Amino acid sequence: MNTIILRTASNYLLPLLLLFSVFILLRGHYLPGGGFVGGLVAAIAFVLHAFANGLDNTRTLLRIHPGYFMPLGLALSFLSGLAPILRTGRPFMSGLWFDGPLPAIGLIGSPLFFDIGVYFVVIGASLTIIFTITENA
Amino acid sequence: MTTTGQFLFAPLLFQFFLAVLLLFLWRRTDLQRWASIFGNLTGLGLASVLFLRVWRGGALSVQAGGWEAPFGITLVADMFSATLVLLTSAIGLAVAIYSAASVQELRLRLGYFPILQFLLMGLAGAFLAGDIFNLYVWFEIIIISSFVLITIGGERLQLEGAVKYFTINILASVIFLTAIAILYGLTGTLNLADLAVKAKDIDNQALFSVSALMFFAGFGIKSAVFPLYFWLPASYHAPPAAVSAVFAGLLTKVGVYALIRIFSLVFTADPFIYEFMGWIAILTLFTGGVGALVQNNIRRVFSFFIVCHIGFMIAGLAIFSRPALAGAVFYMAHDIVVKANLFLLAGLIFKIRHTNSMKKLGGLYAEYPRLSLLLAVPLFSLVGIPPLSGFWPKVSLVLAGLEGRHFLLVGAMLLASFLTLIIIARLWAEVFWKNGQAPEIKPNAGYFPDMEPKRRALLVAPIAMLALASLYIGFAAEHLQLLSERIASELSDPASYIRAVLP
């Protein structure tokens, strides 16, 4: 799809969608949202960019192969689950919370890092799948 | 909550850690080989420590996130689970070593080792899961990773096998999930220990039995019992030998584990279901044995043996007395080691002769006498020639069957043993004793005769390791008997399991 409207729009939509995906990610602990949905929205942002500007341009924009987001996210989630064992001796995946909520974000704890991990895994998995299919099509 | 329970996470989390590490090494297949071997060695160490702790101190349990049972995600290791986790890690190590030498570079580049590790994690998770929905989730992890392992490489034969495998297993999962939903509707809980407590005062016994039958159908398909076993011989010969070995050793056994767990803990009241299981066991023993009789490809012969010998474990569960359960558990331990080894052996024979057809094979004994002697160990352990490992659990099972007056079941077990004997004797004569010529092998095609010694050692070492384990099971049968009797007494009196989970 090589239309000038889409190409111009996608340049503005990419940062907006990414910002929106982070918003959904942060909103997710008590309200609808979270790492999975946020990750999908972020993946859509890149897919849209790839549709408008071609796969190669999106690749250069990403710099690393999207597959690497998967182990990165898994490692982050793993560490967020491991943290309570190491710090307090409580079971795997117990919530560890910092004191006092931050403005606009709220209370930060290990579940947030778990969610960020999910966010990256979802981006990595969806982009790897879609890029591979696009390549072979 | 004691802090010792925390250790339960160690084998599971280590598998996960290793899988992520291997993902980071995506392009470095040389490093992946070594990371996988040493990682699985560590995993085996952790599983042994868990086993020893449970052996000394009794069942352990821990609640993920600290949410108390029955609401949280519970992990439990009683003797049964700990034994199976130990066996899983042992098979994992053997297969990691074997894969390092045998799996093609093409497959390694597509992420073979990380997926294998996820599969091993799923297996350990299923054995440790303390609530039934989590059991389902672990089953899904197992199916997804095993599906990737079957298809990886994308050969025509593999894809054909994968379609059969996946369709029927997804069907089994759906039945399993529906059964969970019914059970949850009846009791309002998913925790196995809590279910065991609440199962006694369910009003709607008819629906309860329906859900029991659905569990039996779901797990039965996954463990390949009659009549829905045909997917197994149709798919297990397709992937590389190392993958088939994990599948043969562990995947069907997970189904059997779940059956034994659920039908000793939750559904114990209904005699009809055990009667039904007995008939299924008889038919499984018979059809599996007869199916193996007519096969020519040795991997397909072994695939039918998997089906046939699942019948022994189901028979033990169907008799449902303490000695029968001990026999079933003993048989399971023996079977895991031997079946995995058989597929490694088939892979080795393929590397030597470039065929798995019994008709074309021959003369292996003349060419490799010492190796043949090693390969004889798993083959004849499978038959159960005393004092090799298959003999002792069969004795327990037959005695328990006679005691419970299940004469037809005993007859079926003896017939299946006899069929196994005939087939293995024929296989031995065809593959090892018959005159045969080494095939014309193109030089540098990567077959056994022109491999460098280090790679040969990596191929033979896991077979020798598992053969030693079978010999240990056979010659030190009293250790295993002691262990399986303890497991059986824990299974037939679930109070200790319930106490370990619910404070």
Interface residues (C-beta under 8 A of the other chain):
Chain A: G67 Y68 M70 P71 L74 A75 F78 G81 L82 I85 G89 R90 P91 F92 M93 S94 G95
Chain B: M1 T3 G5 Q6 F9 L13 F16 F17 A19 V20 L23 F24 W26 V62 Q63 A64 G65 G66
